[in-house]
Structure formats: structure tokens, C-alpha cells
Amino acid sequence: MSIRFKKLLPAGSMILALAAPMVGHADPAKDLAVAGRALTFLENGPTGRAVLGVVFDPAKPGSVAEKNAIMAALGAGYAAGAVTLTGKAIEASAVGGASGVA
């Protein structure tokens, strides 16, 4: 290992350690923007209103917080090209009986 690499290794490790917590938290608005853009590239893609199932575990506060963030980002409808995405919160235990969602 070169001396230069040995000097940079601790600094690089610290940068990664500081950045790691930021990587774990996704931005629901950005995720929806990416999903919406991807839908516009589909041949015969959806048009009109599409209901997304937002699955969460009510026993886990982190899951509920993520569900709330996604539902807030969707609001009354997230326009993405020819489709408007809306959300429906679904508890993880009820996924098997969920209907009317994508």
C-alpha cells in the first residue's frame, strides 16, 4: 500500500461513515418523481388515475412514519405525465385482501 493511500484511507472512511446515515433515508417526493418518469416510458402505460398500495406495519413507528411521508408526498394526486398517482394505505396484515391498488 502506498503512503498516499494510507493517509487517505482514514479520511475516506470518515466521509463514508458520516454519509451513511443520509443514505438510509429516502425522499418520498424524489421516489415518486422517479416512478412517475418511469411510467411515462412504458408502452401502453397507465393513464388517468392509478392507486398505489402503500403497505405499512402499524406496530413499527418507522413504517408508519414512512407511510405518512409517502401519503403526504402523494397528496390529493401526484401528476406524472398522463397518469395521476394516488395512494391507499394498507396494513401489512391486510395485503392479501387488498383490492383496487397497483
Secondary structure as GFF3:
##gff-version 3
##sequence-region A 1 102
A	DSSP	alpha_helix	3	23	.	.	.	ID=ss1
A	DSSP	alpha_helix	28	40	.	.	.	ID=ss2
A	DSSP	beta_strand	48	56	.	.	.	ID=ss3
A	DSSP	alpha_helix	61	74	.	.	.	ID=ss4
A	DSSP	beta_strand	78	80	.	.	.	ID=ss5
A	DSSP	beta_strand	83	91	.	.	.	ID=ss6
A	DSSP	three_ten_helix	92	97	.	.	.	ID=ss7
###
